Each structure stands twice: as C-alpha cells, then as structure tokens.
Amino acid sequence: MPTATPQPARPAGQGPTRRQLLTALGIGVPLALAGCATSGTPTTAAPSVEPIESGPVELSVFWWGGDARAQLTHQVLALYTQKHPNVTFKETWQANSGYIDKLNTNLAAGSAADIFQLDDNMLGGVAARSQTLDLTNYVAAKRIDTAKLSTSLVDYGKVNGKLAALALAENTPGLVYSKTKVQKYGVEEPAIGWSWEKLISWATDFSAKTNYTVFGTMDPSADYKALWVWLRQQGKDFYSGTKIGFSEADLTKWLQLWKDARDAKATPPADVIHVANAGDVTKQLVVTGQAATSFMWSNQMPELAKSTKDQLGVVSYPGDPKGQWARAALYFAGYAKTKHPGVVVDVMNFFVNDAEAGKILGTERGLPANGDIRAAVQSTLTDANMKATVDFENTIRPKFGPAPVVPPDGQSAVRTLLIQEAEKVQFGQMSPADAAKEFLQQAALKLNV
C-alpha cells in the first residue's frame, strides 16, 4: 500500500475540508481519500518463502539404500553443485536397518540432516512432530513444480493439511504372477479387474492342476497393503486420522476370506506362507516356485525376477483398481530447523524435475514421479521386467483412487501386529473373529489412542 503524501496545513479562515464535511455527515471516507488508493482487482499476496541463497552453502543429506543408490544419489548431488557452484553436500547413507532409529535420534538432538529420505511408514510420525519443513507455500510460489506429478502422489506427502515431503518416485501394489507356470499348466493369466473371489477360484483350480505341488496364490491375509486395498474398494480405509479406520467385523471378514481359501487349497499351508509374510523379496512364493502369485509393490518385480528363471507378469490387486493409489516409493523431506530452507527446497525440486537428474536416477527408487521424465527414462529401459512395471503403472494410473491419509506414527508396529494376528489364524490357533478383536485392541495401544 503506497504511503500517503503529507498535505500542507490549511490556512486559517478557510472552510472545512471535504474530508471534514464527509465525516460530519456520517459518510465513510473513500479509500482513495484515506491515502490507500487501489486500481483494478485486488491481488493476493505471494506466499512467503525463503530465498535461494547465493553465498556458500553446505547441505547434509541422509538416506538409506545400497551401493547403487549411493552412487546415483552422489552423481545427482554433484550435478547440482556443477550447476550451482556455491552449494556443496555432506552425504551420509546406510542400510535400512537402524535408519529410522538414527534419524529419530538426530531429530531429537536437533542435529538432523538438512535433507533426509523417508517412506510412508516413517513420514506420519516425523511430520506430526513438526520436524519436517512445510513445503506448502513453496508449491504455491512455484518453487516446487508439481505440474507433472499426479495429484494423488503430491497429496500422499501431506500430513495434517501440510505438504511434509516430496515424492521422489511412484509405485502401487501389484499382483506379480509367473507367466511361465500359467502357460505350463494351461490356465488364463490374471487380469486387471478380477474380483477377489475370481482370484481365489482361479487359484483353487490352479493348485488342483499341479496336484498341489504349486499353489495358486500367496495368502495375503497378513499383508497390510492387500487389506488396505480391499478396504478402500469398500469405501473404507486402513486409518482414520491417527486411529484404525475399519471395524472388527471388517477384519473378521478379511481373515475369514483367506481361511476359506486355505481350506480350499487355493493357498499353501501356514508353514509355507509364514516364510513369505515378512516381505523378503527373495522368499516370495512366486520366486521360490511354491505359488503362482505374490502380493508385492509393482516396482519390486525386477528384483523378484533376479531370484527366479520364470518369466513374470504384473497386474493390479483384485477388485476395483480405484482401491489403489499413487504411492510415494520414497520421499525427500527437509529438516524443519535447517538454516538453508530455500536451497533445501531447490535441491528437492531438482531431484524430481530436472531431466538430467531423472536420467541418472532412472528407476532405482521407483518410477520417476515426473511424468515427462518417466517417459524419457522408459524409452531407455532394456530390462523386460522393468518395462513391464512401467507399462503396468501407466495403464493403471488413470484408474487410481484418491490418496489416503499418510499412516500415523506407530504404523510399523501395526503392520507387525497384523502379521502376528493373521498368523494365529493361519496356524489354526485363533478364529478370525477372535484375532480381529485382539488386533483392534492391541492396535489402539500401538497408536496411543
């Protein structure tokens, strides 16, 4: 608002000013007369964001992963420095085991890295404690470009209405199956849109064709993402805020569905299922040859393929694909107390939206979040399984439902609890109803609600 220019004092003996007359008559003084003239339509103030510093800046970056991820991440950081010589990086990485404990220790001590990697099991707890940089205004100010990211992928980085992290890559649940075994036994290939009942019926027939040497499907009753998709297909969700979002009756129905499938020998016996329940890629039944299908994240198919000679395929989980969503394979978050928020945000945006960076990163963390970069990377792929993964993701992407809320703090404990309770049913130690009741009681304690 322009500052009003002081007016000279009115000489004595002259009549009242126009302002005095209007005031005496009880008429409001127009804004122009008040010294704050406006022209045209009022404009909205630009969101308040920190600038990108031009002086020397060193940022610390912390992530987990193997040697390949470390090398590729280093290359992108070096590329950023090449384009912004005033910015250098201190890089720290380690294996997944113990990562979140170390991150939480550093956060509590106020010494966390400026940028750190998270997944959706970690984000809710860290962001709820206001330990991540709020990126909301940076998106509004176009400092983070989300134009080429799906809305649901961006939304899956929000906690309590604030954008707490930026998705580095995208994936979604995928039913991975052995094309080799399907063709060997002369059965139809699984397809997008099959109902859960159709899959179980197909699996029952498949098991019989092999004389129960190979079973039709893995039992996913202990798999939180399979339960989550199934719930969303019925208009429900795994979480409602920081509480469990489904009822005892819902979980009983889910556990009973798979008890009946085991009884029909659509799935292997409990001792075989148990080995795969923890999620180890090398122990999934589709690669050990004990079942024709496994319930995984779609971007894990190339890793699964390394453990089997079978040709693999991937489709969505059974039921309406709207139950699935664009899940952030991994995020980058900025530390809320960083001294260089403007540069932190620019680096994060670089990882997601710079074409050269995207080509370097490829699909190591998952499918590129930026659609244009994904297409460019896809054209260079030579691995048949990764090509199939990208094709699947592109096919199902338009069918996705809206993003759910990011899991709250305690998600990892709830996942473990689901495995424990489902295995009690799998081994015949507890009924579906009793296991569901126990799960709901214990989950409330894990979530501190």
C-alpha positions as a printed NumPy array, in Angstrom:
array([[  0.   ,   0.   ,   0.   ],
       [  1.574,   3.339,  -1.022],
       [  2.404,   5.759,   1.783],
       [  0.156,   8.843,   1.778],
       [  1.929,  12.079,   0.881],
       [  1.618,  14.687,   3.713],
       [ -0.626,  17.637,   2.737],
       [  0.193,  21.257,   3.654],
       [ -1.759,  22.757,   6.565],
       [ -4.956,  24.529,   5.502],
       [ -4.704,  28.3  ,   6.012],
       [ -6.762,  29.734,   8.877],
       [-10.101,  31.194,   7.914],
       [-10.847,  28.811,   5.036],
       [-13.835,  26.478,   5.191],
       [-13.761,  22.821,   6.257],
       [-12.086,  20.261,   4.079],
       [-14.025,  17.708,   2.043],
       [-12.881,  15.005,   4.46 ],
       [-14.271,  17.006,   7.429],
       [-17.602,  17.55 ,   5.652],
       [-17.962,  13.846,   4.832],
       [-17.096,  12.849,   8.355],
       [-19.556,  15.353,   9.847],
       [-22.297,  13.971,   7.604],
       [-21.519,  10.415,   8.688],
       [-20.375,   9.389,   5.224],
       [-17.447,   6.915,   5.025],
       [-14.276,   8.33 ,   3.586],
       [-13.377,   6.641,   0.27 ],
       [-10.224,   4.565,   0.335],
       [ -8.512,   6.914,  -2.122],
       [ -9.061,   9.823,   0.241],
       [ -7.646,   7.77 ,   3.094],
       [ -4.328,   7.58 ,   1.278],
       [ -4.579,   3.902,   0.102],
       [ -5.786,   4.159,  -3.46 ],
       [ -6.37 ,   0.891,  -5.37 ],
       [ -6.654,   0.253,  -9.06 ],
       [ -8.203,  -2.792, -10.688],
       [ -8.861,  -6.094,  -8.93 ],
       [ -7.04 ,  -6.598,  -5.611],
       [ -4.192,  -9.072,  -5.915],
       [ -3.38 , -11.875,  -3.487],
       [ -0.049, -11.531,  -1.762],
       [  2.572, -14.024,  -2.901],
       [  3.189, -16.893,  -0.448],
       [  6.007, -16.213,   1.979],
       [  9.018, -18.422,   1.196],
       [ 12.709, -18.249,   1.938],
       [ 15.019, -17.12 ,  -0.893],
       [ 17.639, -19.271,  -2.578],
       [ 20.939, -18.134,  -1.084],
       [ 23.747, -17.007,  -3.36 ],
       [ 26.547, -17.357,  -0.819],
       [ 28.416, -20.586,   0.056],
       [ 26.093, -23.298,   1.407],
       [ 26.867, -26.833,   2.588],
       [ 23.866, -29.122,   2.967],
       [ 23.852, -32.512,   4.692],
       [ 21.861, -35.299,   3.027],
       [ 20.939, -38.6  ,   4.721],
       [ 19.352, -41.642,   3.089],
       [ 19.296, -45.42 ,   3.205],
       [ 19.96 , -47.858,   0.382],
       [ 22.616, -49.954,  -1.276],
       [ 25.745, -49.069,  -3.206],
       [ 23.848, -48.395,  -6.434],
       [ 21.565, -45.851,  -4.761],
       [ 24.529, -44.186,  -3.085],
       [ 26.383, -43.832,  -6.369],
       [ 23.388, -42.439,  -8.268],
       [ 22.442, -40.041,  -5.471],
       [ 26.019, -38.776,  -5.33 ],
       [ 26.006, -38.189,  -9.09 ],
       [ 22.846, -36.078,  -8.887],
       [ 24.203, -34.046,  -5.976],
       [ 27.428, -33.488,  -7.926],
       [ 25.365, -32.361, -10.928],
       [ 23.547, -29.865,  -8.732],
       [ 26.869, -28.486,  -7.493],
       [ 28.063, -28.257, -11.081],
       [ 25.038, -26.093, -11.896],
       [ 25.165, -24.217,  -8.552],
       [ 28.853, -23.962,  -7.553],
       [ 28.04 , -22.22 ,  -4.282],
       [ 26.289, -25.364,  -2.94 ],
       [ 28.155, -28.445,  -1.719],
       [ 26.967, -31.53 ,   0.12 ],
       [ 27.879, -33.735,   3.044],
       [ 26.499, -37.186,   2.182],
       [ 25.634, -39.927,   4.692],
       [ 23.923, -43.22 ,   3.893],
       [ 23.429, -46.616,   5.444],
       [ 21.361, -49.794,   5.207],
       [ 17.651, -49.624,   6.011],
       [ 18.125, -51.484,   9.295],
       [ 18.53 , -48.925,  12.06 ],
       [ 17.984, -45.951,   9.761],
       [ 14.82 , -44.571,  11.363],
       [ 16.31 , -45.014,  14.85 ],
       [ 19.349, -42.966,  13.885],
       [ 17.194, -40.335,  12.181],
       [ 14.936, -40.022,  15.225],
       [ 17.966, -39.718,  17.5  ],
       [ 19.363, -36.899,  15.359],
       [ 15.985, -35.181,  15.171],
       [ 15.622, -35.31 ,  18.942],
       [ 19.115, -33.865,  19.351],
       [ 18.42 , -31.077,  16.847],
       [ 21.215, -32.294,  14.582],
       [ 19.325, -33.933,  11.719],
       [ 20.472, -33.647,   8.11 ],
       [ 19.11 , -30.759,   6.051],
       [ 17.524, -33.274,   3.668],
       [ 16.598, -36.829,   4.611],
       [ 14.865, -39.766,   2.957],
       [ 11.613, -41.218,   4.291],
       [  8.958, -43.714,   3.289],
       [  5.257, -43.661,   4.157],
       [  5.814, -45.762,   7.279],
       [  8.067, -43.026,   8.681],
       [  6.594, -39.797,   7.364],
       [  3.481, -39.567,   9.548],
       [  5.353, -39.742,  12.831],
       [  8.172, -37.371,  11.854],
       [  5.834, -34.787,  10.315],
       [  3.343, -34.938,  13.189],
       [  6.146, -33.784,  15.478],
       [  6.71 , -30.757,  13.183],
       [ 10.198, -31.986,  12.311],
       [  9.815, -31.614,   8.548],
       [  9.94 , -28.382,   6.576],
       [  6.466, -27.277,   5.452],
       [  6.59 , -27.234,   1.643],
       [  3.061, -25.922,   1.07 ],
       [  3.983, -22.315,   0.272],
       [  6.897, -23.395,  -1.899],
       [  4.454, -25.224,  -4.17 ],
       [  2.132, -22.219,  -4.242],
       [  5.077, -19.964,  -5.109],
       [  6.123, -22.353,  -7.929],
       [  9.433, -23.062,  -6.234],
       [  8.418, -26.721,  -6.298],
       [  6.901, -27.722,  -9.628],
       [  4.173, -30.349,  -9.246],
       [  2.637, -29.888, -12.709],
       [  3.968, -33.236, -13.968],
       [  3.163, -35.164, -10.785],
       [ -0.221, -36.792, -10.235],
       [ -2.37 , -35.008,  -7.678],
       [ -2.714, -38.122,  -5.538],
       [  1.07 , -38.553,  -5.438],
       [  1.504, -34.993,  -4.161],
       [ -1.342, -35.432,  -1.678],
       [  0.279, -38.576,  -0.297],
       [  3.012, -36.335,   1.084],
       [  0.602, -34.261,   3.183],
       [  0.246, -34.608,   6.947],
       [ -2.326, -32.553,   8.85 ],
       [ -3.01 , -30.486,   5.745],
       [  0.627, -29.501,   5.147],
       [  2.944, -30.841,   2.461],
       [  5.588, -32.503,   4.605],
       [  7.643, -34.293,   1.955],
       [  8.105, -34.572,  -1.802],
       [  7.725, -37.907,  -3.572],
       [ 10.93 , -38.975,  -5.31 ],
       [  9.278, -41.864,  -7.135],
       [  5.936, -43.617,  -7.522],
       [  4.661, -47.149,  -7.239],
       [  1.497, -49.053,  -6.402],
       [  0.62 , -52.553,  -5.201],
       [  0.986, -55.236,  -7.861],
       [ -0.07 , -58.868,  -8.106],
       [  3.067, -60.451,  -9.565],
       [  2.496, -63.808, -11.246],
       [  4.546, -66.432, -13.042],
       [  3.768, -66.321, -16.744],
       [  5.855, -69.463, -17.119],
       [  3.739, -71.53 , -14.749],
       [  0.457, -70.108, -16.04 ],
       [  1.406, -71.211, -19.555],
       [  2.772, -74.554, -18.368],
       [ -0.5  , -75.525, -16.733],
       [ -2.715, -74.032, -19.421],
       [ -4.709, -71.545, -17.339],
       [ -5.669, -67.969, -18.128],
       [ -3.437, -65.145, -16.999],
       [ -4.634, -62.923, -14.135],
       [ -6.106, -59.643, -15.356],
       [ -6.857, -56.17 , -14.052],
       [-10.363, -56.072, -12.605],
       [-10.633, -59.665, -11.383],
       [-12.653, -59.902,  -8.175],
       [-11.09 , -61.395,  -5.06 ],
       [-13.468, -64.33 ,  -5.406],
       [-12.353, -64.817,  -9.021],
       [ -8.703, -64.939,  -7.961],
       [ -9.412, -67.489,  -5.231],
       [-11.492, -69.65 ,  -7.583],
       [ -8.731, -69.464, -10.215],
       [ -6.103, -70.296,  -7.605],
       [ -8.091, -73.274,  -6.344],
       [ -8.249, -74.714,  -9.869],
       [ -4.563, -73.948, -10.444],
       [ -3.497, -75.811,  -7.288],
       [ -5.504, -78.852,  -8.349],
       [ -3.934, -78.851, -11.85 ],
       [ -0.472, -79.121, -10.279],
       [ -1.61 , -81.819,  -7.854],
       [ -0.81 , -79.287,  -5.112],
       [  2.9  , -79.131,  -5.923],
       [  2.408, -75.437,  -6.734],
       [ -0.421, -73.422,  -5.209],
       [ -2.426, -70.779,  -6.998],
       [ -1.748, -67.794,  -4.776],
       [  0.057, -66.493,  -1.741],
       [ -2.223, -65.911,   1.24 ],
       [ -2.106, -62.104,   1.778],
       [ -4.163, -62.006,   4.968],
       [ -1.101, -60.75 ,   6.892],
       [ -0.234, -58.161,   4.228],
       [ -1.294, -54.665,   5.308],
       [ -1.324, -53.26 ,   1.773],
       [ -3.612, -56.044,   0.496],
       [ -6.004, -55.417,   3.393],
       [ -5.748, -51.674,   2.729],
       [ -6.705, -52.01 ,  -0.958],
       [ -9.567, -54.357,  -0.085],
       [-10.912, -51.863,   2.468],
       [-10.694, -48.929,   0.044],
       [-12.671, -50.883,  -2.533],
       [-15.495, -50.932,   0.006],
       [-15.356, -47.224,   0.756],
       [-13.341, -47.653,   3.951],
       [ -9.708, -47.079,   4.848],
       [ -6.945, -48.512,   6.981],
       [ -6.646, -45.341,   9.034],
       [ -8.95 , -42.533,  10.044],
       [ -6.628, -39.807,  11.278],
       [ -4.469, -41.476,  13.916],
       [ -6.944, -44.294,  14.553],
       [ -7.707, -47.579,  12.808],
       [-10.328, -46.824,  10.146],
       [-12.104, -50.198,   9.991],
       [-14.192, -52.321,  12.298],
       [-13.784, -55.673,  13.963],
       [-16.387, -57.039,  11.545],
       [-14.355, -55.819,   8.549],
       [-11.192, -57.571,   9.69 ],
       [-13.106, -60.727,  10.59 ],
       [-14.481, -60.846,   7.035],
       [-10.983, -60.401,   5.574],
       [ -9.407, -63.113,   7.711],
       [-12.321, -65.473,   7.023],
       [-11.973, -64.916,   3.268],
       [ -8.421, -66.273,   3.391],
       [ -9.159, -69.032,   5.874],
       [-11.695, -70.345,   3.394],
       [ -9.129, -70.002,   0.589],
       [ -6.597, -72.041,   2.581],
       [ -9.216, -74.665,   3.335],
       [ -9.89 , -74.901,  -0.421],
       [ -6.122, -75.241,  -1.031],
       [ -6.036, -72.111,  -3.159],
       [ -3.071, -71.118,  -0.984],
       [ -0.246, -73.147,   0.559],
       [ -0.338, -74.324,   4.183],
       [  0.626, -71.969,   7.001],
       [  4.251, -73.045,   7.348],
       [  4.919, -72.115,   3.711],
       [  3.019, -68.828,   3.965],
       [  4.897, -67.873,   7.134],
       [  8.251, -67.708,   5.324],
       [  6.941, -65.039,   2.935],
       [  4.889, -62.99 ,   5.421],
       [  7.806, -60.746,   6.441],
       [  8.093, -59.421,   2.878],
       [ 11.641, -60.523,   1.987],
       [ 11.772, -60.316,  -1.817],
       [ 13.944, -63.43 ,  -2.145],
       [ 11.466, -65.53 ,  -0.161],
       [  8.289, -64.648,  -2.004],
       [  6.402, -67.714,  -3.185],
       [  6.28 , -66.595,  -6.819],
       [ 10.087, -66.848,  -6.944],
       [ 10.521, -69.904,  -4.699],
       [  8.1  , -71.718,  -7.012],
       [  5.596, -72.563,  -4.272],
       [  2.803, -70.337,  -5.595],
       [  1.879, -68.769,  -8.917],
       [  1.265, -65.286,  -7.499],
       [  2.607, -62.956,  -4.808],
       [  1.294, -59.655,  -3.464],
       [  4.062, -57.069,  -3.77 ],
       [  4.791, -53.459,  -4.712],
       [  4.83 , -53.275,  -8.502],
       [  8.312, -51.765,  -8.654],
       [  9.699, -54.858,  -6.888],
       [  9.1  , -57.046,  -9.947],
       [ 12.617, -56.58 , -11.41 ],
       [ 14.119, -57.536,  -8.033],
       [ 11.85 , -60.592,  -7.84 ],
       [ 12.951, -61.607, -11.331],
       [ 16.568, -61.892, -10.134],
       [ 15.552, -64.814,  -7.907],
       [ 13.712, -66.917, -10.489],
       [ 14.131, -68.198, -14.031],
       [ 10.385, -67.826, -14.603],
       [  9.03 , -65.025, -16.763],
       [  6.917, -62.741, -14.575],
       [  3.887, -60.547, -15.193],
       [  2.109, -57.971, -13.048],
       [ -1.482, -56.769, -12.715],
       [ -3.371, -54.81 , -10.084],
       [ -4.629, -56.4  ,  -6.904],
       [ -8.062, -57.997,  -7.35 ],
       [-11.182, -55.828,  -7.154],
       [-11.807, -52.322,  -8.438],
       [ -8.459, -50.622,  -9.255],
       [ -9.794, -47.429,  -7.648],
       [ -8.735, -49.025,  -4.359],
       [ -5.128, -48.452,  -5.398],
       [ -3.34 , -45.12 ,  -5.372],
       [ -0.15 , -43.397,  -6.46 ],
       [  2.091, -44.275,  -3.555],
       [  5.355, -42.475,  -2.986],
       [  8.011, -45.157,  -3.255],
       [ 10.265, -42.825,  -1.255],
       [ 10.281, -39.169,  -0.209],
       [ 12.781, -36.432,   0.432],
       [ 11.925, -34.178,   3.371],
       [ 13.626, -31.02 ,   4.559],
       [ 14.558, -30.585,   8.211],
       [ 12.287, -28.032,   9.87 ],
       [ 15.293, -26.394,  11.576],
       [ 17.544, -26.205,   8.538],
       [ 19.413, -22.92 ,   8.183],
       [ 19.055, -23.051,   4.395],
       [ 15.392, -23.799,   3.593],
       [ 15.441, -22.047,   0.213],
       [ 18.331, -24.155,  -1.073],
       [ 16.942, -27.33 ,   0.517],
       [ 13.704, -26.898,  -1.429],
       [ 15.571, -26.172,  -4.656],
       [ 17.617, -29.365,  -4.304],
       [ 14.486, -31.431,  -3.68 ],
       [ 12.786, -29.905,  -6.705],
       [ 15.941, -30.68 ,  -8.741],
       [ 15.772, -34.376,  -7.847],
       [ 12.175, -34.606,  -9.032],
       [ 12.018, -32.26 , -12.008],
       [ 15.46 , -31.922, -13.589],
       [ 15.679, -34.03 , -16.768],
       [ 19.393, -34.819, -16.376],
       [ 18.907, -35.817, -12.746],
       [ 15.982, -38.019, -13.74 ],
       [ 18.048, -39.892, -16.311],
       [ 20.776, -40.521, -13.737],
       [ 18.366, -41.78 , -11.063],
       [ 16.392, -43.912, -13.504],
       [ 14.121, -46.351, -11.675],
       [ 16.38 , -47.168,  -8.708],
       [ 13.992, -45.635,  -6.168],
       [ 10.896, -46.475,  -8.189],
       [  9.242, -44.993, -11.258],
       [ 10.095, -41.284, -11.737],
       [  7.418, -39.096, -10.142],
       [  7.543, -36.58 , -13.007],
       [  5.515, -37.983, -15.913],
       [  7.691, -36.469, -18.647],
       [ 10.893, -37.767, -17.068],
       [  9.291, -41.18 , -16.632],
       [  8.527, -41.303, -20.353],
       [ 12.114, -40.322, -21.187],
       [ 13.515, -42.969, -18.831],
       [ 11.094, -45.574, -20.138],
       [ 12.412, -45.13 , -23.676],
       [ 15.902, -46.12 , -22.492],
       [ 14.933, -49.237, -20.498],
       [ 16.303, -52.573, -21.645],
       [ 15.168, -54.764, -18.747],
       [ 11.949, -56.538, -19.762],
       [ 10.638, -56.71 , -16.195],
       [ 11.156, -53.003, -15.586],
       [  9.481, -52.217, -18.912],
       [  6.51 , -54.335, -17.825],
       [  6.401, -52.495, -14.496],
       [  6.322, -49.077, -16.168],
       [  3.694, -50.229, -18.669],
       [  1.555, -51.522, -15.807],
       [  1.898, -48.304, -13.823],
       [  0.977, -46.2  , -16.86 ],
       [ -2.031, -48.421, -17.566],
       [ -3.436, -48.364, -14.068],
       [ -2.559, -44.771, -13.194],
       [ -5.804, -43.307, -14.656],
       [ -7.79 , -45.796, -12.569],
       [ -6.276, -44.782,  -9.212],
       [ -8.491, -43.574,  -6.399],
       [ -7.576, -40.526,  -4.292],
       [ -4.623, -40.779,  -1.957],
       [ -5.373, -41.994,   1.574],
       [ -4.006, -40.255,   4.632],
       [ -0.349, -40.966,   5.313],
       [ -0.094, -43.658,   8.016],
       [  0.329, -42.231,  11.525],
       [  3.152, -42.779,  13.969],
       [  3.003, -46.411,  15.052],
       [  2.382, -47.785,  11.559],
       [  5.346, -50.16 ,  11.676],
       [  4.092, -51.655,  14.934],
       [  0.6  , -52.053,  13.491],
       [  1.989, -53.851,  10.428],
       [  3.844, -56.28 ,  12.668],
       [  0.73 , -56.787,  14.772],
       [ -1.33 , -57.672,  11.685],
       [  1.201, -60.355,  10.743],
       [  1.075, -61.792,  14.264],
       [ -2.72 , -61.925,  14.413],
       [ -3.136, -63.226,  10.863],
       [ -0.617, -65.991,  11.536],
       [ -2.612, -67.095,  14.575],
       [ -5.492, -67.7  ,  12.18 ],
       [ -3.26 , -69.254,   9.521],
       [ -1.892, -71.783,  12.015],
       [ -5.355, -72.517,  13.442],
       [ -4.538, -71.045,  16.848],
       [ -7.351, -68.496,  16.795],
       [-10.599, -67.857,  14.931],
       [-10.878, -64.921,  12.515],
       [-13.295, -63.177,  14.884],
       [-11.065, -63.558,  17.942],
       [ -7.957, -62.464,  16.05 ],
       [ -9.783, -59.41 ,  14.706],
       [-10.912, -58.428,  18.182],
       [ -7.406, -58.818,  19.594],
       [ -5.9  , -56.835,  16.714],
       [ -8.203, -53.841,  17.26 ],
       [ -7.489, -53.807,  20.987],
       [ -3.717, -54.012,  20.539],
       [ -3.595, -51.581,  17.595],
       [ -5.186, -48.872,  19.715],
       [ -2.308, -49.243,  22.171],
       [  0.296, -49.146,  19.393],
       [ -1.213, -45.904,  18.083],
       [ -1.622, -44.437,  21.593],
       [ -5.352, -43.785,  21.1  ]])
